[in-house]
């Protein structure tokens, strides 16, 4: 059974569906240039989570959400930067 993040405002679940879809699109794209628009959308999707006004440093779920979102942001940012290098 997979662990689930229990978000008190269900923001994680709403954004998770979007981030999974965007990650799939990035993985299916063949070139860095094709991946970049999906990666930019992923950055925007995780920025919503990183800017959550209900973030509670004392909540393990909030910390996990924030950490996952930060990692996804960094990864997507690298994809965008790689697409610039390949031009």
C-alpha positions in Angstrom: 0.0 0.0 0.0 1.4 3.4 -1.0 1.7 6.2 1.5 -0.6 9.1 1.0 -0.2 12.7 1.9 -3.2 13.8 3.9 -3.8 17.4 2.9 -6.3 19.2 5.1 -7.5 21.4 2.1 -7.1 18.7 -0.6 -4.8 20.9 -2.6 -2.2 18.2 -2.9 -4.6 15.7 -4.4 -5.9 18.2 -6.9 -2.4 19.2 -8.0 -1.1 15.6 -7.9 -3.3 14.5 -10.7 -1.9 17.4 -12.8 1.7 16.8 -11.8 1.4 13.0 -12.7 0.0 13.9 -16.1 2.6 16.5 -16.8 5.4 14.2 -15.7 4.1 11.5 -18.0 4.1 14.0 -20.9 7.7 15.0 -20.1 8.8 11.4 -20.0 7.1 10.6 -23.4 8.5 13.6 -25.2 11.6 12.7 -27.2 13.7 15.9 -27.2 14.5 18.5 -24.6 12.7 21.1 -26.7 9.5 18.9 -26.7 9.8 18.4 -22.9 10.2 22.1 -22.0 6.6 23.3 -22.3 5.4 20.4 -20.2 8.2 21.1 -17.7 7.2 24.7 -17.5 3.6 23.7 -16.8 4.9 21.3 -14.1 6.8 24.2 -12.5 3.5 26.2 -12.4 1.6 23.3 -10.9 4.1 22.7 -8.1 4.4 26.4 -7.4 0.8 26.3 -6.3 1.7 23.7 -3.7 4.9 25.5 -2.6 2.9 28.7 -2.1 0.2 27.0 0.0 -1.1 29.4 2.6 -2.1 26.5 4.9 1.5 25.1 5.0 2.2 23.9 8.6 5.8 23.2 9.3 4.7 20.9 12.2 2.8 18.6 9.9 4.7 15.7 8.4 2.2 15.7 5.5 2.8 19.4 4.7 6.6 18.8 4.9 6.4 15.8 2.5 4.2 17.8 0.1 6.6 20.7 0.2 9.7 18.5 -0.2 8.1 16.5 -3.2 7.1 19.8 -4.8 10.5 21.3 -4.3 12.1 18.2 -6.0 9.7 18.3 -8.9 10.3 22.0 -9.3 14.1 21.5 -9.4 13.8 18.6 -11.9 11.4 20.5 -14.2 13.7 23.6 -14.0 16.6 21.4 -15.2 14.6 20.2 -18.1 13.8 23.8 -19.1 17.4 24.7 -18.8 18.5 21.7 -20.9 16.1 22.7 -23.6 17.8 26.2 -23.8 21.2 24.5 -24.1 20.0 22.3 -27.0 19.0 25.3 -29.2 
